[in-house]
């Protein structure tokens, strides 16, 4: 299939489309936090701007946005609401699977449904081979956006009908990505957490659910790829990391903007001047701004250069994957450090739900606890820099 053609044109950059619905996001942020459900109006706005389709292949109504453009949109959304940005990022990473499915299947899921959203999460599961497909059983969780998804999925070891684990030629377990209508299972409300509450990253169980072979593939397996375009040289892990790092940066930028306005008029108790007049606050605010801008510039630089190299070489190198991993993990933790410093400066006002700080504080600390925020990623990149075999599962 030709990656240059597709049934839909996206003439406005995704970052501009995200900015165009900022008022809608702001208007529904409190309700999303409280109910953990996106309102119909908010979902309509996201679909109208095709923000769930940035990383979807063009033949199925997707944009195939380059990584930098994708990050700009996620960052813009996160400045207004981190949960919205997180769900959009998750759906886009899942949409990359279309490049590995049979074209008829991808068209069924996304091409024929302009409001298609796929969500999944990790967990223990197994796909037992049976006639025409698999019997899927297991318990999955962390399915961000699953409450408004049209399809759900699982990444499962494949087993023979006798229950033995299927092995590839190199001896590694065979894994399959299986997709099924969201209506096939009942979601379980397990998302009682401190931050990113609006993502409703709930769970679901499956018990011998039949999944036809046509709805399965091997995600990120070059041998399984059915659609060729530069974007799909990237494993989904790389795009997830860039997107979720952009969520962190957007949270930090939103926190800084709110803090600057707050500091102008706040005179702390027992103080004779506003926070904005405090030399300590001035210094710490400058440092927080530098952290955000430096991390953002580093991430954009690496993403842009790696994309250019991928286009030139028609491949994504291991070096490129390592650079992305380093820049994304660094950005997440620099964003957290910036927020923490500003949170301290805001004093007791920062703890009130009526202020714009506490939700962002909870959200950024939830981002760092997720897979993409693990500090062990620094060790993985460092090992590669020192000539050791890289852990490609996290790159």
C-alpha positions in Angstrom: 0.0 0.0 0.0 1.2 3.5 -0.7 1.8 5.6 2.4 1.4 8.8 0.3 -2.3 8.3 -0.4 -5.3 8.2 1.8 -9.0 9.1 2.0 -8.5 12.1 4.3 -6.5 15.3 4.2 -5.3 17.1 7.3 -4.5 20.6 6.3 -4.3 22.1 9.8 -1.4 20.9 12.0 -2.6 18.8 15.0 -1.2 21.2 17.5 -3.5 23.9 16.1 -6.5 21.6 16.1 -5.8 20.8 19.7 -5.6 24.5 20.6 -8.9 25.1 18.8 -10.8 23.1 21.4 -9.0 24.4 24.5 -12.2 26.1 25.8 -14.2 22.9 25.5 -11.5 21.0 27.5 -11.4 23.7 30.2 -15.2 23.7 30.5 -15.4 20.0 31.0 -12.2 19.4 33.1 -13.9 19.4 36.5 -16.6 17.1 35.4 -14.1 14.7 33.9 -12.2 14.6 37.1 -15.3 13.9 39.2 -17.1 11.4 36.9 -14.1 9.8 35.2 -16.1 9.9 32.0 -15.7 12.2 29.0 -18.8 14.2 28.2 -20.4 13.8 24.8 -19.4 17.4 23.9 -15.8 16.8 24.8 -15.6 13.5 22.8 -17.3 15.2 19.9 -14.7 18.0 19.9 -11.8 15.5 19.9 -13.3 13.5 17.1 -14.2 16.6 15.0 -10.5 17.6 15.2 -9.4 14.0 14.4 -7.1 13.9 17.4 -7.6 10.2 17.9 -6.2 9.6 14.3 -2.9 11.4 14.4 -0.8 8.1 14.2 -3.4 6.1 12.2 -2.3 5.1 8.6 -3.8 7.3 5.9 -5.7 4.6 4.1 -8.0 4.1 7.1 -8.7 7.8 7.6 -5.5 8.6 9.5 -3.1 11.5 9.5 0.3 9.8 9.9 1.5 12.9 11.7 5.2 13.1 12.2 6.4 12.6 15.8 7.1 16.3 16.5 3.6 17.3 15.3 2.1 14.6 17.4 4.0 15.8 20.5 2.9 19.4 19.9 -0.8 18.3 20.0 -0.4 16.2 23.1 1.5 18.9 24.9 -1.2 21.5 24.0 -4.0 19.2 25.3 -2.1 18.6 28.6 -1.7 22.3 29.3 -5.5 22.2 29.7 -6.2 18.7 31.1 -3.7 15.9 31.5 -6.3 13.1 31.4 -7.6 14.2 28.0 -4.0 14.3 26.7 -3.2 10.9 28.1 -6.3 9.3 26.6 -5.6 10.8 23.2 -2.0 9.7 23.4 -3.0 6.1 24.3 -5.6 5.9 21.5 -3.0 7.0 19.0 -0.4 4.5 20.1 -3.0 1.8 19.8 -4.0 3.0 16.3 -0.5 2.3 15.1 -1.6 -1.4 15.2 -3.5 -0.8 12.0 -0.2 -0.9 10.1 0.1 -4.6 11.2 -3.4 -5.8 10.6 -4.9 -7.2 7.5 -6.1 -4.2 5.5 -9.7 -5.4 5.6 -9.5 -5.7 9.3 -8.0 -2.2 9.8 -10.6 -0.8 7.5 -13.4 -2.5 9.5 -12.2 -1.0 12.8 -11.1 2.5 11.7 -11.9 3.1 8.1 -15.6 2.4 8.4 -16.0 4.1 11.8 -14.8 7.7 12.0 -15.2 7.6 15.8 -13.2 4.4 16.4 -11.0 4.3 19.5 -8.9 1.4 20.6 -7.7 0.9 24.1 -5.9 -1.8 26.0 -3.9 -2.4 29.1 -1.3 -4.9 30.5 -2.2 -7.9 32.6 -2.0 -11.7 32.7 -3.6 -13.4 29.8 -3.2 -16.2 27.3 -4.5 -16.9 23.8 -5.2 -20.6 23.2 -5.2 -21.6 19.6 -8.5 -22.9 18.3 -10.1 -23.4 14.9 -10.3 -20.0 13.2 -8.6 -18.0 15.9 -7.9 -18.0 19.6 -9.7 -18.4 22.9 -8.6 -15.4 25.1 -8.6 -15.6 28.8 -7.1 -13.2 31.4 -7.4 -10.1 33.5 -6.3 -6.8 32.0 -6.1 -3.3 33.6 -4.8 0.2 33.0 -6.9 0.5 29.9 -6.8 4.3 29.6 -9.7 5.6 27.6 -11.4 2.3 27.7 -14.7 3.9 28.8 -15.1 5.6 25.4 -13.3 3.0 23.3 -15.1 1.1 20.6 -12.5 -1.7 20.6 -10.4 -3.2 23.4 -7.3 -5.4 23.1 -4.8 -7.7 24.8 -1.2 -8.7 24.3 -1.0 -12.3 25.1 1.4 -15.3 25.0 0.0 -17.9 22.5 -0.6 -21.4 23.7 -1.3 -24.6 21.8 -4.7 -26.3 22.3 -2.9 -28.6 24.8 -1.8 -25.6 26.8 1.9 -25.5 25.9 3.5 -22.1 25.2 4.1 -21.5 21.5 7.7 -20.7 20.7 9.2 -18.9 17.8 12.2 -20.2 15.8 14.6 -18.3 18.1 13.0 -19.9 21.2 11.2 -16.8 22.4 7.5 -17.0 23.4 5.1 -16.1 20.6 3.0 -13.1 21.5 -0.2 -11.9 19.8 -2.2 -8.7 19.9 -5.9 -9.5 19.9 -8.6 -7.0 19.3 -12.3 -7.4 20.1 -15.4 -5.1 20.3 -15.6 -3.2 23.6 -19.1 -4.5 24.0 -17.7 -8.0 24.4 -16.6 -7.4 27.9 -17.7 -5.6 31.1 -15.4 -2.9 32.4 -14.5 -3.0 36.1 -14.2 0.2 38.1 -10.7 -0.1 39.6 -9.3 3.3 38.9 -9.3 4.8 42.4 -6.1 6.8 42.2 -4.6 10.2 43.1 -3.9 11.5 39.6 -5.0 11.2 36.0 -8.3 10.3 37.3 -10.1 11.3 34.2 -8.4 8.6 32.1 -10.7 6.0 33.8 -7.9 3.4 33.3 -10.1 0.6 34.4 -9.8 -3.1 33.9 -11.7 -6.0 32.2 -11.7 -9.8 32.4 -12.1 -12.2 29.5 -12.8 -15.9 29.8 -12.4 -18.0 26.7 -13.4 -15.1 24.5 -13.2 -16.2 20.8 -11.1 -13.8 18.8 -10.9 -14.5 15.1 -7.5 -14.8 13.5 -8.3 -11.8 11.3 -8.5 -9.6 14.4 -5.0 -10.6 15.6 -1.5 -9.6 14.7 2.0 -9.3 16.1 2.3 -5.7 17.1 5.7 -4.0 16.2 6.8 -7.2 14.4 8.3 -6.1 11.1 7.4 -9.4 9.5 3.7 -8.8 10.3 3.6 -5.2 8.9 1.1 -4.8 6.1 1.4 -1.1 5.6 4.6 0.7 4.7 5.3 4.3 5.7 8.1 5.9 7.6 6.1 6.4 10.8 5.7 2.7 11.3 9.5 2.1 11.5 8.9 3.3 15.1 7.8 0.8 17.6 4.7 1.9 19.5 6.9 2.2 22.7 8.8 5.1 21.1 5.6 7.0 20.2 4.1 6.3 23.6 7.2 7.6 25.3 7.2 10.8 23.2 3.5 11.3 23.8 3.5 10.7 27.6 6.6 12.9 28.0 4.7 15.6 26.2 1.8 15.1 28.7 4.4 15.8 31.5 5.7 18.9 29.8 2.2 20.2 29.2 1.3 19.7 32.9 4.4 21.7 33.9 3.7 24.5 31.4 0.2 24.8 32.7 1.3 24.8 36.3 3.9 27.5 35.5 1.4 29.7 33.7 -1.1 29.5 36.6 1.7 30.1 39.2 2.9 33.3 37.4 -0.5 34.8 37.6 -1.1 33.7 41.2 2.2 35.0 42.4 1.4 38.6 41.3 -1.4 39.0 43.8 -0.5 36.6 46.7 1.1 38.0 49.8 1.9 35.1 52.1 1.0 35.2 55.8 3.6 37.1 57.8 5.1 38.5 54.7 5.2 42.1 53.6 5.4 41.5 49.8 3.9 39.3 47.2 5.4 36.0 46.1 6.4 37.8 42.8 8.6 40.2 44.8 10.4 37.5 46.7 14.0 37.0 45.5 13.8 33.3 46.5 10.6 32.8 44.4 12.0 34.7 41.5 15.1 32.5 41.4 13.1 29.3 41.8 10.6 30.3 39.2 13.4 31.0 36.7 14.9 27.6 37.5 11.6 25.9 36.9 11.1 27.7 33.6 14.6 26.6 32.6 13.9 23.0 33.4 10.8 23.0 31.3 12.3 24.8 28.4 15.5 22.8 28.4 13.8 19.4 28.6 11.3 20.4 25.9 14.1 21.7 23.6 16.1 18.5 24.1 13.1 16.3 23.4 12.1 18.2 20.3 15.8 18.2 19.1 16.1 14.5 19.4 12.7 13.7 18.0 13.3 16.0 15.0 16.8 14.6 14.2 15.8 11.0 14.7 12.8 11.6 12.4 15.1 13.1 9.7 17.5 10.2 10.0 14.6 7.7 9.7 13.3 9.4 6.5 16.8 9.4 5.0 17.7 5.8 5.9 14.2 4.3 5.7 14.7 2.8 9.1 14.8 3.7 12.8 18.2 2.8 14.2 18.8 1.4 17.7 20.7 4.6 18.4 17.6 6.6 17.5 15.5 4.5 19.8 18.0 5.1 22.7 18.1 8.8 22.1 14.3 9.0 22.2 14.2 7.0 25.4 16.8 9.2 27.1 15.1 12.5 26.0 11.6 11.3 27.0 12.5 10.0 30.4 14.5 13.1 31.1 11.6 15.3 30.1 9.2 13.6 32.4 11.4 14.0 35.5 12.5 17.5 34.7 8.8 18.4 34.4 8.1 16.9 37.8 11.0 18.7 39.3 9.7 22.0 37.9 6.2 21.4 39.3 7.5 20.4 42.7 9.5 23.6 43.0 6.6 25.8 42.1 4.2 23.8 44.3 6.4 24.6 47.3 6.4 28.3 46.5 2.6 28.4 46.3 2.4 27.4 50.0 -0.9 26.4 51.5 -2.9 27.7 48.6 -1.6 24.8 46.5 -3.4 22.2 48.5 -6.9 23.5 47.9 -9.0 21.9 45.2 -10.3 25.3 44.2 -6.9 26.4 43.1 -5.4 25.3 39.8 -2.4 23.6 41.3 -3.3 20.5 43.2 -4.7 18.5 40.3 -1.6 19.2 38.2 0.5 18.2 41.1 -1.3 14.9 41.4 -1.3 14.3 37.7 2.5 14.9 37.3 3.3 12.5 40.1 1.0 9.9 38.5 2.8 10.3 35.2 6.2 9.5 36.8 4.9 6.3 38.3 3.9 4.9 34.9 6.2 2.7 32.7 7.5 5.7 30.7 8.7 7.4 33.9 10.8 4.7 35.3 14.3 5.9 36.2 15.7 2.5 35.2 15.4 3.8 31.6 18.5 5.9 32.3 20.4 2.8 33.2 19.2 1.1 30.0 20.4 3.9 27.9 23.6 4.2 29.9 24.4 0.5 29.3 23.9 1.0 25.6 26.2 4.0 25.6 28.8 1.9 27.2 28.6 -0.8 24.6 26.4 -3.3 26.3 23.4 -5.0 24.7 20.4 -2.6 24.9 17.1 -3.5 26.4 15.0 -3.0 23.3 11.8 -3.8 25.2 11.8 -0.3 26.8 13.1 1.6 23.7 
